[in-house]
Structure formats: structure tokens, C-alpha cells
Amino acid sequence: RFSTSVKSVDDKQATFAMPGKIETVQKFGGSVKRTNVRIDTTVSMHWRYYTEGKIQGEWQKGVLSDLSRTGASLAADRALKTGNTVELKIPLSTSEEPIVVRAEAKRVDKIANREKYTVGLSFQGLRADADRAIMDFINRRQTDLRNRGLG
């Protein structure tokens, strides 16, 4: 917050005096962790454990939300542990094959009163084609939301 005075005004511009004091009213957040655009949407997909370079188990159904180029949030029927690596099969387009990516569980939260879990995932070693597919998906969804007056 600050106050200042108008030094001059002409037909195209106003000039203000430099404020003597600038007061901080409120600080937001602390460190900024997210630097990539995230899209608040849901995508039905499949996941499975990937441990020490080996696939473990069958594909499980899940839902991704809060998707970005660096990670997403997974809603799953079983608990994962922080540090677990999973392989994801994500259909981002009806005309193309699903992308397959690996991700590390960074945060795991149980959903209250349900046997479901929310897992914060960080993508690991994302290939250029998968990165491009995610960016294209986010751009398409944002354009769709804007066209419907929701974005």
C-alpha cells in the first residue's frame, strides 16, 4: 500500500510522484512451488506399480486431476506410499494412443469416510512427445472452457 500525488497530466499520460513509503499489507504463500499451468479437469486412466525398474501388478483404474507438465493428482482405490513409483496410461485424445509416463508419489491423503486416496504425483523422465501431448491437452481444455465462458 502506498500513496502518492499526481505530478502532471496531459491528453495521453499521467505522471505520478514516487511514493515515499510502500507498506506490505499481505503476503501470499511462501515459496512458489508451481511454475507450470495446471488444468482443473478429470481424466479416467489406468496405473500400476513400477518398482526398481520392473512393472508390478495389473493395471488399476484411477482418475487424474490437476494435470500439468510436471505432475497430477491421482484418485485411487488403494493407498500408495510416498516415494512409490507408478506407471500411468493416460488417454489425452480420442484419436491418439494413450501416453505412458512414470511418476513418483510425493503426497498421499486418505479421502475422509471413503476407501479412496488422493496421491500427488510428480512425473519422472517425461519424454518430449508425452510433454507435448500434455501441453496440447491443457491448451485444448483451456480453449474449450473459454469458448463456453467458463475460463
NORDAFEN-V987399 format. One record per backbone hydrogen bond with DSSP energy under -1.0 kcal/mol. CO is the residue of the C=O (numbers start at 1). NH is the residue of the N-H. Records with the same first field share a line. If there is no record, write none. Layout:
CO->NH + NH
This chain:
1->23
5->17
8->15
13->10
15->7 + 8
39->41 + 67
43->64
45->62
46->89
47->60
48->87
49->56
51->54
54->51
60->47
62->45
63->75
64->43
65->73
67->39
70->123
71->68
72->121
73->65
74->119
75->63
76->117
81->84
84->105
85->50
86->103
87->48
88->101
89->46
90->99
99->90
101->88
102->124
103->86
104->122
105->83
107->120
109->118
111->114
116->111
117->76
118->109
119->74
120->106 + 107
121->72
122->104
127->131
128->132
129->133
130->134
131->135
132->136
133->137
134->138
135->139
136->140
137->141
138->142
139->143
140->144
141->145
142->146
143->147
144->148
145->150
146->149
